[in-house]
Amino acid sequence: MLGHFGFSYIGLLFLLLLFIPNIIWTGKKPEGYTSENENKVLLAFERAGEVLVTGCALIFDDFNLDGWSVWSWWFVLAAVIMMMYELWWLRYYCGRGSLEDFYGSFLGIPVAGATLPVIAFFCLGIYGKVIWLLMAAVILGIGHIGIHMQHKKELGI
């Protein structure tokens, strides 16, 4: 449950699927987007969660594929959720790219741009049986989802 140290290529792949669309987004932010007035506590949770998830995803090799077991279904679920996240970005980039698109739901999942990656990493933590990634995903979720919900509420979306 504590994890085994070693490089995780699956963790790297998940992080690339997370980071690449976000890097592209920095040049295609929706009109009217601002990060001002973010709750400092939520921001601290988000930043800590980002660092912890990144570190945990890379330094525990428990996430690497190693044959099929009942636990593999958690990996399948994590991968499906991460693909849903990529589809959410595709919808955002192919659509208007508005604040409503950015903070909107996807397939019934509220603030999907924040929720989907957190759930994906949580499921990856279950798959690898690494409590550190589970805790990191919860910390990230509190901050990241919380900030997105705050923005959505402020915008009246």
N, C-alpha and C positions, 0 to 999 in steps of 0.2 A: 504494500500500500504506500510505501515511501518512495519507491522508484529506484531505478538503477541508472547510475551515471553513464553517459555515452551520448554521442551525437544522434539526433533524431532527424532523418530525412523527411519523415512524414510531418513532423513539427515544422520544418523549414518550408515544406510545400504549403501547409496551411497558412503560415505567416506570409508567404508570397501572395497567396490568394487574398489575404487580408490587406497587405500593404500596397500592392500595385494599383488597385482601383482608387485607394485613398490618395496615393501620390498624384495620380491623374486628376483627381477631384480638386486638388489644391489650385489647379489652373482653371477649373470649371465650376467654381462655387456658385450656388444659386444667387440670383439677384436679391439683395436684402439680407443675406446671411451675415450674422455677427456672432462673435463668441463673447461679447461683452456681457456683463451682469450674470455670468455663470456662477452658480453656487460654489463657493470655495471648498467646502467639504466634499461635494460631489466631484469636483475637479481633482482634489487630492486622491480620492478613491480611483478615479479614472486613470490618472497618471501612474499611480502605484500598480494598478491592475495591468496596465499596458506593459510595464517593465517586468512584472512577475510572470504574466502569460508568455511574453517573448522568451524570457529566460527558461521557464519550465518547458516550453514546447521544444526548445533546442537541446537542453542538457540531459534529458531523460530518454534513453533509447527504448523505453517500454512502448512507445507509440509506433515504432517500426513494425511492419508486417512480419508475422511469424506463424504462418499456418492458420488454419481455420479452427475456431472454438466458438462456444456460445457467446463469448465476449466480443467476437468479431462483428456481431450485429450492432454493437455500439459504434464501432468504426464506420460501418455502413451508414448508420444514422448521422454521424458527424460529417461524413463526406457528402451526403445528400443535403444536409442543412447548409454546408459551405457552398455547394452548387446553387442552392436557392439564393444565397447571398450574392453570388456572381450574377445570377439572373436578375436580382433586384438592381444591381448596378447597371446592368445592360438596359433594363427598363428606364432607369434614371437618365443614362447617357443618350438613349435613343428617343426619349420623350422631351418634354419641355425643359427639364432640369430645374424645375421650380422648387421653392421651399415646400410646397405641398407634396411634391414627388419625393423630396429628400426626407421629410418626416412622416410620410404616409406609411400605410400598412402594405403588406405584400402577402397574398394568399391568406389573408385574415390575421397575419402576425403584426401587431402594432409596432411602430417605430422599427421596422424590420432592419434598417441599416445598422442599428445598434444592437438589436435583439438577436438576430441570426448568428453573427460571429461569436457572441458570448455563449449561446447554446451549443454551437459547433465545438468550441474549445472545451466546454463542460463535458459534452459527450465523449470527446477525445480523452479527457481525463478519466472518465469511467472506463473506457476501452483499455487504457494503459494501466488502470488501477493505481494512479498517481494522485494522492490526496493534495499535493502541492498545486497541481494544475486545477483541481476542483476548487480549491480555496482562491487561487488567483483569478479564475473565471468569475467567481462570486464577487470578489472585490471589483473587478473590471465592470461587471454587470451593474453593480450599485451605482458606480460613477457614470459609466457611459450611457446606460439606459436612462438613468436618472436625469442626466443633462439633456438628452434628447426629449424626454417627456417634458422637462421644464421649458425648453424652446418651443415645443409644439403647443403647450398650454399658453405661453406668452403670445404666440402668433394667432391663437384662436382657431387652430386647424383641427 
